[in-house]
Amino acid sequence: VEKERNYQNWDSGLSSVQKEILKKENVIAKACALTRARKLISEYTDNKELQDLFVDYVESSQETIDSVVSDTWIRIAIEDLDVYNSSDEEKIQTINNSIACGYLRLYPPYHYYKKQ
């Protein structure tokens, strides 16, 4: 219980100015990750709806973990889209499902398992 309390109050020794700086740095880092995600997904597909939805997925994932996602995480998510889905509609369905369920990974749609 003591460790939990220490973990929850890790920033208790910081001044309010330092806490504010950390918050601003986190916001900037998240925005940069979204820019990188948009760049990587636009290299992957020309479908504007899929691009926008993927960026929404990255943003919701960052909010879920309250941290910045890495380029490697973004690339793995794009690879998962390619492995599990053949059409853009299936990819959109997969991303929508992951956002709705709060998943941090993109899992294949039900029909993928049905084919196996």
Buried (B, 14 or more C-beta within 10 A) or exposed (E): EEEEEEEEEEEEEEEEEEEEEEEEEBEEBBEEBBEBBBEBBBEBBEBEEBBEBBBBBBBBBBEEEEEBBEEEBBBBBBEBBEEBBEEBEBBBBBBEBBBEEEBBEBBBBEEBEEEE
